[in-house]
């Protein structure tokens, strides 16, 4: 009964006489036995009685489960056509014969030739599978490398990948950018934590997309603070001050047009500080290693930012000197400012650059030392 077509199982008279289309169905079950080298419907896990009962009364339609890898695609296709539920959809025996001639290329191949052909096909398929898996592995490796290079400089990441210790390195002159949002504490107090996350994500995604156009390296973000450096880990001569200064003007211009999603009428006022000097850079830690900068230059850059003002770029005398050497940058003398723990220093505002055509926001007037909004 396992070889009998469903329509024969439902009609005892037909089952006794048999039909040509019923024989075609029986051939499809033999195909399954040949392909899987198992008994009919072996993959269902059902008893013969249960199989026959389900064949008589569908749905669901029950047929042997044969994977595409069990035989040539044409063989699997013929088999599935032969066990069609509708007898008229099953092919004629001559059609089956013609299809099998295609499988052997029209030749009367003996069993040894057929076996060798199958082995050759398997070998070719295996090579294709290996090539495909290798390509997938390469794609995954690229994704992993991209993620790693976002967290660490590429030169540092490559050294860590091959197990080499990354030594701390001293850089004679770099320029460091610090910025934060004026009034961020107030904005946070009037926002939900999720809204704060969305605000910082929108802002820093915009910043990250911008810094790709400049020769700079993003060191880190801590809350609303954003830190960028130029001149390391790859030295760029004396261009570092110009790269950071141009970036500062571009980011200031973007912030003038930035809209806070949940507070569309509240301006996002950025306060930026720049300083030029020497520093040491190195990788700190084994778990989640961080590429960190150390030295007085980092502290001074941070002080330049904290003593600056909304919608302004506050630069040190060392940074102004470096920009004057490059030429083309417009600065204004601010006066002597006391930097916490460092005494009085001459500082300047960076107000523009020759050929810079982006609109800069109008900074609010300076009122005493109240620059934290």
N, C-alpha and C positions, 0 to 999 in steps of 0.2 A: 504493500500500500504506500510505502514511502516514495516509490518511484511513480506513483499514479498521479495524474493531473487532478486538480481540485474539482473540475466539472464531472470527472468520472467517479470520484469519491461520493459525490452528492446523488448520483444516479446509478443504482445497482445494475440496471440493464446495460447502460453504456459501459460500466466497468467490466461486465462479462464479455461484451463484444470487442471493446477497445476502439480507438479512433486513431487516425493518422496524426492529428494534432496532439493527441494524448501521448503518442510515441515520442513526438518532438520534446514534450515536457520531460519524459523519462530520460531522454538524451541529455537534457540540461542538468539533471541530477547526477548523471554519470560524469559529466564535465566537472561538477563540484568534487566528486570523489577523486578524479584524476588530479585536479588542481591542488587539493588539500591532502590527498592520500589518507582520507578519513571516511568514516561512514556518512550516509546522507544526514544533513541537518545537525552534524556533530557539534557545531558551534552554538546551538541554541540552548544546550543543557537540559532539554526536555525529554521525557520518555516518548517512545514511538506512538503510544496511544494519545498523549497530549498533542503531539505534532499533527496527527491525522485529524483529531477533533478541531484544531485550529484551522487546518486547511479546508475543512468542510464549511466552517462558519467564520469567515472574516467579517468585519475587521477585528483586530489588525491583520494585515497581510503578512503571512509568515513565509520566509524564504531562507535558504542557507546564506550565511554571512561569509563572503569571499573578498579579501582585501585586494586592491589593485596590483599589489606586488606578487600575488599568487601565480600570475601567468601573464602572457602577452596581452596588451590591451584589447586586441581584436578578439582573442579567445574569451576574455571576460565579457565583452560586449555581446558575442554570439550567445553565450550561456544565459545572460540576462534576458535577451530577446526570446530564447526558447522557453523560459519559465514564466512568460507573460500570463497574467490572470485571464486575459481575453484570448481564446484559442485562435481567432482570426489574425491576431497580431504576431503569432509565432511564425518564424520563417519556414519555407518548404525545405525538405531534405536536400534538394539540389542546391539551394542557396547556401546551406550550411557547408556542403561539399566545396562549393566555389570559394567560400570564405577561407576554408582550411587550405586550399591551394595557394591563396595569397600569403598565408602564414609561412608556407614553405617556399615561397617564391616560384611556385609552379613546378617545383622539382619533386621527384619521388625520393625524398631523403630517408636514409635508414636511421635507426635509433641512435647510432653512435654519432652520425653527423648532426642530428638534432641536438644531442646532448652537448656537443662542442659549440654549436651555435648559441645554445642557451648560456653556456659558460662565458662565451665571448660577450654576449649581450649583458650578462651580469657584471662582467669586468668593466665594460664601458659605462654602465649605469653607476657602478661604484665610483669610478673616476669622476663622473659628473657630480655625484653626491658629495665626494670629498672636496671637489673644487667649490661647490656651493657653500659647504660648511666652512671652508677656509675663508671665503669671501665674507660670510656672516661674522666669523671671528674677527676679521680685520675691521669690519664696521664697528663691532662692539669695542675693540681696542681703541679705535679713534674716539669713540664717545667717552671712554674712560680717560684717555689722554686729555681731551678737551676739558673735562671736569677738573682734572688735576692741574692743568695749566691755568685754570681760573682761580685756583686756590694758592698756587705758588708760581714764581717766575719759571719760565720754561727751562732755563739753564739749571736752576736749582732742582726742578722736578726730574730732569733727565739724570742728574747725579744721584738723586735718591733712588730712582728706579733701578740703577745698576749697583746699588749698595754702597756707593761712595759717600764718605762723610763730607758734609758741606761745611767748610770753614767760614767763620765770620770774616767779612772783608771791609776794609776801610776805604771810603770814598772822599777824596779831597774836597770836592765841591758839588753839591746837589742843591736843588730848590724844592722846598716842601710846601704843600698847599694844605691848609686846614679850613674847614667851613662848618658852620652850624646854623640852625634856624633861630632867628630872634623871636622870643616869645613862645618857644616850643613848649615850655612847661604849662603856659596858659592854654595853648591849643590842646595839649594832652588832657588837661583837667576838664575841658569842655567836650571831649570826644570819648567814644568807647575804645577799649584796647584794639578791637578789630579795625576801627576807623584809623587809628594811629598807624597800625601795620600797613593798611592800604595806602595811607599818605606817604609813608617812608618808601614803600615799594614803588609807587608811581614816581616819586622824586628821584630815587637812586637808580631806577631802571633808565630814566632819562639821562642821568649823569653818566651811567655806565656806557650807554650807547654813544655819548659824546666823546668820552676819553679815548675811544678806539681810533679817533681821528687825530690824536696827538701822541707824541713820543713821551708817554708818561706811564707810570705803574701805580695802580690803586693798591694802597697798603691795607686799609680796612675801613669799616664803618662801625661806630659805637653809638647806638641810639641815633641822634640826629647829627652826630659829628661825622664828617667825611674827610679822609686823609689820602692825598695823592702825592707822589714824588716823581721828579724827572732827574735823570743823570745816574740812575741805578735801576736794576742790577746791570744794565748795559750802559757804559759811559757814552756820552754824546757831546764831548768837548764843552763849549760854553753855551750850547743851545738850551740847556735845561731851564734857565730863568725865563727865556722867551716862550718856551713851550708851556710852562706853568702859567705865566702871565696871560697868554692868549686864551688858555683854557679857562682861567678865572673870569675873563671878560665874557666868554661864550656862555658859561654857566650862569653868570649874573644876568645876562640878557634873557636866557631861558626862564629863569625864576621870575623875572618881571612879567612874564606871560603865563606862568603856571597857575592852574586852578585847583584848589583843594576840593575834592569831590563832595564832601559833606559840609564844607564851608565855602561855597563859591565866591562869597563877597569878602573873604578875609585874605589879604595879600600874604604871600609867602616870602618873607624878607630874609635873604641870605646874608650872612656876615662872613667875610673871607679874610684870611691872614696868610701872607707869604714871607718866607725867609730863605736866604741862601747861606750855605756853610758846609762844613764837613760832617760826616756821620759814619757810623758803623752799621752794617746790615748783616743779619744772619738768621738761620733757622733755629727756632726755639721749640723744644718738646719733641716727643716721639708719637704720642697719641694726638691726632689732629695737629700736626706741626704748623707753626705760624712763622711767616717771614716778617721779622720785626726790625725797626730802625732804632738806634740808640745814639745818644749824644746831645749836647747842648743845643744843637740846631733844631732838633725836634721840639724841645721845650720852648725855645724862642718863637718858633713858628706857631705853636699853640698859644703863646702869650700875645702874638700879633693878632691872632683871630679873636681872642677873648677881650682884647682892648680896642677892637675895631668897632664898626658901626654898621647898622642895617643898610643893605644895598650898596656897600662900599668894599673896595679891595684895599686892605691895609698892608703896606709892605715895609720891610726894614731897610735901613741904609745900605746894607750889604746887597740886598736884592735890587735896590734902585741902581747901585753901581754896576751890577751885572747887566741890568737892562740898558743902562746908558752906553755900555760897551757895544751891545748889539744894535742899539739905535732904533728909532721908530716908535717908542713907547712914551706916552704922555703921563707925567706925574705931577702931583701938587704937594708942596711941603705942608705937613700937618703941624709940626712943632716937636717939642721934646715931651715924650710920654714916659711915665714911670712904668716899667715892666716889672711885674711882681717878682721880687727876689733878684732883679738884675739892674736896678737903678734907672737913671734917666737915659733915654735913647732918642736920637732923631728918627722920626718915622715919616712916611709919605702915603698919599693916596694914589693908587693907580686909576687914572680916569679915562684912558683910551689908548688907541694904537692907530698909527697911520694906515689907512686902507681898511680899517675895521668898519664894516657897514651895518652891523647888527645894532638894533636899538637897545640902549641901556636904560634901566628903570631910574626914575628920579629919586635920589636918596632923601629920606626925611631929614630935616634940620637937626644939627647936633645940639643937644640940650645938656650941658654939664657932662657928667660921666654916665648918665643913664642910657646906656646903649644896649641893654639887655631886654628892653621892650616889655 
